């Protein structure tokens, strides 16, 4: 092997054991607070829509069936 190849191999072997430091981000959108806030907003939105739908069905929805039409000039079955 040539000298540059041996030198490169030594550098790679030395760098392989080093831990690469990743700088921590102070960005709000990557914080735990933001994740918890979005979770609370999501759960509140889903629960709020469910509550709204329940209130609609309890107080507004008319579940009565219309009366069946009476047909004249028909023969009873049986």
PADRENZA-444093 format. One record per residue: x, y, z of N, C-alpha, C in turn; residue in three letters; residue number from 1. Coordinates in nm, 2 decimals, always signed. Example, Ala and Ser with C-alpha at 12.3 -4.5 7.8 and 13.67 -1.06 7.14 Angstrom:
REM residues 2
+--------+---------+--------+---------+----------+--------+--------+---------+--------+-----+-----+
! n.east ! n.north !   n.up ! ca.east ! ca.north !  ca.up ! c.east ! c.north !   c.up ! res !   n !
+--------+---------+--------+---------+----------+--------+--------+---------+--------+-----+-----+
!  +1.32 !   -0.57 !  +0.78 !   +1.23 !    -0.45 !  +0.78 !  +1.32 !   -0.33 !  +0.78 ! ALA !   1 !
!  +1.28 !   -0.22 !  +0.71 !   +1.37 !    -0.11 !  +0.71 !  +1.29 !   +0.00 !  +0.79 ! SER !   2 !
+--------+---------+--------+---------+----------+--------+--------+---------+--------+-----+-----+
//
This chain:
REM residues 78
+--------+---------+--------+---------+----------+--------+--------+---------+--------+-----+-----+
! n.east ! n.north !   n.up ! ca.east ! ca.north !  ca.up ! c.east ! c.north !   c.up ! res !   n !
+--------+---------+--------+---------+----------+--------+--------+---------+--------+-----+-----+
!  +0.08 !   -0.12 !  +0.00 !   +0.00 !    +0.00 !  +0.00 !  +0.09 !   +0.12 !  +0.00 ! UNK !   1 !
!  +0.03 !   +0.23 !  -0.06 !   +0.11 !    +0.35 !  -0.06 !  +0.09 !   +0.43 !  +0.07 ! UNK !   2 !
!  +0.17 !   +0.53 !  +0.08 !   +0.17 !    +0.61 !  +0.20 !  +0.03 !   +0.69 !  +0.22 ! UNK !   3 !
!  -0.03 !   +0.75 !  +0.12 !   -0.15 !    +0.82 !  +0.14 !  -0.26 !   +0.73 !  +0.18 ! UNK !   4 !
!  -0.26 !   +0.60 !  +0.13 !   -0.37 !    +0.51 !  +0.16 !  -0.35 !   +0.46 !  +0.31 ! UNK !   5 !
!  -0.23 !   +0.44 !  +0.36 !   -0.21 !    +0.41 !  +0.50 !  -0.25 !   +0.52 !  +0.59 ! UNK !   6 !
!  -0.22 !   +0.64 !  +0.55 !   -0.25 !    +0.76 !  +0.63 !  -0.41 !   +0.77 !  +0.64 ! UNK !   7 !
!  -0.48 !   +0.75 !  +0.53 !   -0.62 !    +0.76 !  +0.53 !  -0.68 !   +0.65 !  +0.61 ! UNK !   8 !
!  -0.63 !   +0.53 !  +0.60 !   -0.68 !    +0.42 !  +0.68 !  -0.66 !   +0.45 !  +0.83 ! UNK !   9 !
!  -0.55 !   +0.51 !  +0.87 !   -0.53 !    +0.55 !  +1.01 !  -0.63 !   +0.65 !  +1.06 ! UNK !  10 !
!  -0.66 !   +0.75 !  +0.97 !   -0.76 !    +0.85 !  +1.00 !  -0.90 !   +0.79 !  +1.02 ! UNK !  11 !
!  -0.93 !   +0.70 !  +0.93 !   -1.07 !    +0.64 !  +0.93 !  -1.08 !   +0.56 !  +1.06 ! UNK !  12 !
!  -0.98 !   +0.48 !  +1.09 !   -0.98 !    +0.40 !  +1.21 !  -0.99 !   +0.49 !  +1.34 ! UNK !  13 !
!  -0.92 !   +0.60 !  +1.34 !   -0.93 !    +0.69 !  +1.45 !  -1.06 !   +0.76 !  +1.46 ! UNK !  14 !
!  -1.12 !   +0.80 !  +1.35 !   -1.25 !    +0.87 !  +1.35 !  -1.37 !   +0.78 !  +1.37 ! UNK !  15 !
!  -1.35 !   +0.65 !  +1.35 !   -1.46 !    +0.55 !  +1.37 !  -1.51 !   +0.54 !  +1.51 ! UNK !  16 !
!  -1.42 !   +0.56 !  +1.61 !   -1.46 !    +0.55 !  +1.75 !  -1.50 !   +0.68 !  +1.81 ! UNK !  17 !
!  -1.50 !   +0.79 !  +1.73 !   -1.54 !    +0.92 !  +1.79 !  -1.69 !   +0.93 !  +1.78 ! UNK !  18 !
!  -1.75 !   +1.00 !  +1.88 !   -1.89 !    +1.02 !  +1.88 !  -1.91 !   +1.16 !  +1.81 ! UNK !  19 !
!  -2.00 !   +1.16 !  +1.72 !   -2.03 !    +1.29 !  +1.65 !  -2.13 !   +1.37 !  +1.73 ! UNK !  20 !
!  -2.10 !   +1.49 !  +1.76 !   -2.18 !    +1.57 !  +1.84 !  -2.28 !   +1.64 !  +1.75 ! UNK !  21 !
!  -2.41 !   +1.62 !  +1.78 !   -2.51 !    +1.69 !  +1.70 !  -2.56 !   +1.81 !  +1.79 ! UNK !  22 !
!  -2.56 !   +1.93 !  +1.74 !   -2.60 !    +2.04 !  +1.82 !  -2.75 !   +2.03 !  +1.85 ! UNK !  23 !
!  -2.79 !   +2.06 !  +1.97 !   -2.93 !    +2.05 !  +2.01 !  -3.00 !   +2.18 !  +1.96 ! UNK !  24 !
!  -3.12 !   +2.16 !  +1.91 !   -3.20 !    +2.27 !  +1.86 !  -3.28 !   +2.33 !  +1.97 ! UNK !  25 !
!  -3.28 !   +2.46 !  +1.98 !   -3.37 !    +2.53 !  +2.07 !  -3.50 !   +2.57 !  +2.00 ! UNK !  26 !
!  -3.53 !   +2.51 !  +1.89 !   -3.65 !    +2.55 !  +1.82 !  -3.77 !   +2.51 !  +1.89 ! UNK !  27 !
!  -3.87 !   +2.59 !  +1.91 !   -3.99 !    +2.56 !  +1.98 !  -4.07 !   +2.45 !  +1.92 ! UNK !  28 !
!  -4.07 !   +2.44 !  +1.79 !   -4.15 !    +2.34 !  +1.72 !  -4.09 !   +2.20 !  +1.73 ! UNK !  29 !
!  -3.98 !   +2.19 !  +1.79 !   -3.92 !    +2.05 !  +1.81 !  -3.92 !   +2.02 !  +1.96 ! UNK !  30 !
!  -3.98 !   +2.11 !  +2.05 !   -3.97 !    +2.09 !  +2.19 !  -4.08 !   +2.00 !  +2.24 ! UNK !  31 !
!  -4.07 !   +1.95 !  +2.36 !   -4.17 !    +1.86 !  +2.42 !  -4.29 !   +1.94 !  +2.45 ! UNK !  32 !
!  -4.28 !   +2.07 !  +2.48 !   -4.39 !    +2.15 !  +2.51 !  -4.48 !   +2.16 !  +2.39 ! UNK !  33 !
!  -4.42 !   +2.18 !  +2.27 !   -4.50 !    +2.19 !  +2.15 !  -4.57 !   +2.06 !  +2.12 ! UNK !  34 !
!  -4.50 !   +1.95 !  +2.14 !   -4.57 !    +1.82 !  +2.12 !  -4.68 !   +1.80 !  +2.21 ! UNK !  35 !
!  -4.67 !   +1.83 !  +2.34 !   -4.78 !    +1.82 !  +2.43 !  -4.90 !   +1.91 !  +2.40 ! UNK !  36 !
!  -4.86 !   +2.03 !  +2.35 !   -4.97 !    +2.13 !  +2.32 !  -5.05 !   +2.08 !  +2.20 ! UNK !  37 !
!  -4.98 !   +2.03 !  +2.09 !   -5.05 !    +1.98 !  +1.98 !  -5.13 !   +1.85 !  +2.01 ! UNK !  38 !
!  -5.09 !   +1.77 !  +2.11 !   -5.16 !    +1.65 !  +2.15 !  -5.29 !   +1.70 !  +2.22 ! UNK !  39 !
!  -5.28 !   +1.79 !  +2.31 !   -5.40 !    +1.84 !  +2.38 !  -5.50 !   +1.91 !  +2.28 ! UNK !  40 !
!  -5.45 !   +1.99 !  +2.19 !   -5.54 !    +2.05 !  +2.09 !  -5.60 !   +1.94 !  +2.00 ! UNK !  41 !
!  -5.53 !   +1.84 !  +1.96 !   -5.59 !    +1.74 !  +1.88 !  -5.70 !   +1.66 !  +1.96 ! UNK !  42 !
!  -5.67 !   +1.62 !  +2.08 !   -5.76 !    +1.55 !  +2.16 !  -5.88 !   +1.63 !  +2.19 ! UNK !  43 !
!  -5.86 !   +1.76 !  +2.22 !   -5.97 !    +1.85 !  +2.24 !  -6.06 !   +1.87 !  +2.12 ! UNK !  44 !
!  -6.00 !   +1.88 !  +2.00 !   -6.08 !    +1.89 !  +1.88 !  -6.16 !   +1.77 !  +1.85 ! UNK !  45 !
!  -6.10 !   +1.65 !  +1.87 !   -6.18 !    +1.53 !  +1.84 !  -6.29 !   +1.51 !  +1.94 ! UNK !  46 !
!  -6.26 !   +1.53 !  +2.07 !   -6.36 !    +1.52 !  +2.17 !  -6.47 !   +1.62 !  +2.16 ! UNK !  47 !
!  -6.43 !   +1.74 !  +2.12 !   -6.53 !    +1.85 !  +2.10 !  -6.62 !   +1.82 !  +1.99 ! UNK !  48 !
!  -6.57 !   +1.76 !  +1.88 !   -6.66 !    +1.73 !  +1.77 !  -6.75 !   +1.61 !  +1.81 ! UNK !  49 !
!  -6.70 !   +1.52 !  +1.89 !   -6.79 !    +1.41 !  +1.94 !  -6.90 !   +1.46 !  +2.03 ! UNK !  50 !
!  -6.86 !   +1.56 !  +2.11 !   -6.96 !    +1.62 !  +2.20 !  -7.06 !   +1.70 !  +2.13 ! UNK !  51 !
!  -7.02 !   +1.77 !  +2.02 !   -7.11 !    +1.84 !  +1.94 !  -7.21 !   +1.75 !  +1.87 ! UNK !  52 !
!  -7.16 !   +1.64 !  +1.82 !   -7.24 !    +1.54 !  +1.75 !  -7.34 !   +1.48 !  +1.84 ! UNK !  53 !
!  -7.30 !   +1.45 !  +1.96 !   -7.39 !    +1.39 !  +2.07 !  -7.50 !   +1.49 !  +2.10 ! UNK !  54 !
!  -7.46 !   +1.62 !  +2.12 !   -7.56 !    +1.72 !  +2.15 !  -7.66 !   +1.73 !  +2.04 ! UNK !  55 !
!  -7.62 !   +1.73 !  +1.91 !   -7.70 !    +1.74 !  +1.80 !  -7.80 !   +1.62 !  +1.80 ! UNK !  56 !
!  -7.76 !   +1.50 !  +1.82 !   -7.85 !    +1.39 !  +1.82 !  -7.94 !   +1.38 !  +1.94 ! UNK !  57 !
!  -7.90 !   +1.44 !  +2.05 !   -7.99 !    +1.44 !  +2.17 !  -8.10 !   +1.55 !  +2.16 ! UNK !  58 !
!  -8.06 !   +1.67 !  +2.11 !   -8.15 !    +1.78 !  +2.12 !  -8.21 !   +1.83 !  +1.98 ! UNK !  59 !
!  -8.15 !   +1.80 !  +1.87 !   -8.20 !    +1.85 !  +1.74 !  -8.26 !   +1.74 !  +1.65 ! UNK !  60 !
!  -8.19 !   +1.63 !  +1.65 !   -8.23 !    +1.52 !  +1.55 !  -8.37 !   +1.47 !  +1.58 ! UNK !  61 !
!  -8.45 !   +1.46 !  +1.48 !   -8.59 !    +1.40 !  +1.50 !  -8.58 !   +1.26 !  +1.44 ! UNK !  62 !
!  -8.59 !   +1.16 !  +1.53 !   -8.58 !    +1.03 !  +1.49 !  -8.71 !   +0.96 !  +1.46 ! UNK !  63 !
!  -8.82 !   +1.03 !  +1.47 !   -8.95 !    +0.97 !  +1.44 !  -8.96 !   +0.94 !  +1.29 ! UNK !  64 !
!  -9.03 !   +0.83 !  +1.26 !   -9.05 !    +0.79 !  +1.12 !  -9.18 !   +0.86 !  +1.08 ! UNK !  65 !
!  -9.18 !   +0.90 !  +0.95 !   -9.31 !    +0.95 !  +0.90 !  -9.42 !   +0.84 !  +0.90 ! UNK !  66 !
!  -9.54 !   +0.88 !  +0.90 !   -9.65 !    +0.77 !  +0.89 !  -9.64 !   +0.71 !  +0.76 ! UNK !  67 !
!  -9.68 !   +0.58 !  +0.76 !   -9.68 !    +0.51 !  +0.63 !  -9.80 !   +0.55 !  +0.55 ! UNK !  68 !
!  -9.78 !   +0.56 !  +0.42 !   -9.90 !    +0.61 !  +0.34 ! -10.01 !   +0.50 !  +0.33 ! UNK !  69 !
! -10.13 !   +0.55 !  +0.32 !  -10.24 !    +0.46 !  +0.31 ! -10.29 !   +0.45 !  +0.17 ! UNK !  70 !
! -10.28 !   +0.33 !  +0.11 !  -10.32 !    +0.32 !  -0.03 ! -10.46 !   +0.27 !  -0.04 ! UNK !  71 !
! -10.54 !   +0.34 !  -0.11 !  -10.68 !    +0.31 !  -0.13 ! -10.69 !   +0.21 !  -0.25 ! UNK !  72 !
! -10.80 !   +0.13 !  -0.24 !  -10.83 !    +0.03 !  -0.35 ! -10.72 !   -0.08 !  -0.35 ! UNK !  73 !
! -10.68 !   -0.12 !  -0.24 !  -10.59 !    -0.23 !  -0.23 ! -10.65 !   -0.35 !  -0.16 ! UNK !  74 !
! -10.62 !   -0.46 !  -0.18 !  -10.67 !    -0.58 !  -0.11 ! -10.58 !   -0.62 !  +0.00 ! UNK !  75 !
! -10.63 !   -0.65 !  +0.11 !  -10.54 !    -0.70 !  +0.22 ! -10.48 !   -0.84 !  +0.19 ! UNK !  76 !
! -10.36 !   -0.86 !  +0.23 !  -10.30 !    -0.99 !  +0.20 ! -10.35 !   -1.09 !  +0.31 ! UNK !  77 !
! -10.39 !   -1.20 !  +0.26 !  -10.42 !    -1.31 !  +0.36 ! -10.56 !   -1.35 !  +0.35 ! UNK !  78 !
+--------+---------+--------+---------+----------+--------+--------+---------+--------+-----+-----+
//
